[in-house]
Each structure stands twice: as structure tokens, then as C-alpha cells.
Amino acid sequence: MLRSNLRNLVLRPDVVQAVKEGKFHVHAVGTIDEGIEVLTGIAAGERSPDGYYPANSINGRVEKTLTRFSEQQKQFSAAGNSQGSTAEKD
């Protein structure tokens, strides 16, 4: 839940009891990155001056995956352009 919405939070009595018993947790966060860290236990990561996230951070892992997808798409597109499209031949 966003910290800015905390004042509007209304919980059923059974949920309040579950929180008191430690069976359920409500975390108020200010940013998506804070939420990622609460949910995963892994630092979200901040960009360094050179423009990259720490490799083992969530954002670093996402950046690495998106870069890999982009490179694969470029290779796929280049291979398709060099071989011609079968759809164009039909």
C-alpha cells in the first residue's frame, strides 16, 4: 500500500487481529522500489553515475534481461531481413 493512502486504510476486524498475531503484515511504502524490496528482500538498486544499476539488484536484473531481449530481437530481425520473409513469398 502506498504510504500516502495509509490514512484511508480500513481493515476488517479479523484482518486487524491477524496483523496483531503476526499472521498478516501491512507495509506502507513510498515508492515502487521500496515495495519491491519489501516483497523480495533484495535491493531494488539505484542507477550509478555511469547509468547502470548494481548487477544483483532487482533493477539491475531487469535491465540485464531487457537488454538481452532487445539484442535477441535485433538478431532475429536481422536474420529475417537477410533471409527474406516467407509471408512475402506466399
Secondary structure, 3 states (H helix, E strand, C coil): CEHHHHHHCCCCHHHHHHHHCCCCCCCCECCHHHHHHHHHCCCCCCCCCCCCCCCCCHHHHHHHHHHHHHHHHHHHHHHHHHHCCHHHHC
